[in-house]
């Protein structure tokens, strides 16, 4: 029996995602792969296309379910991992004229 991690990792690889991905990247990869493997696009190898399309759809459902049920952390430490450069700089040096870009 596969673990949840193994199932999600397999789905991630089918969708050609790295270990970190935004929801937009997940959707974009799904759409791109469906366009490539849709049976109507490749009539000479219809069976392989049908199989790959099913795998892609199932992988997308798996990842979507995981993401929809994921508990997001709103802890300060977690949020600070994603601050932009300007906020990082201000947080450390504030309005100190020595370090400020303001004149």
Secondary structure, 3 states (H helix, E strand, C coil): CCCHHHHHHHHHHHCCCCCCCCHHHHHHHHHHHHHHHCCCCCCCCHHHHHHHHHHHHHHHHHHHHHHHHCCCCCCHHHHHHHCCHHHHHHHHHCCCCCCCCCC
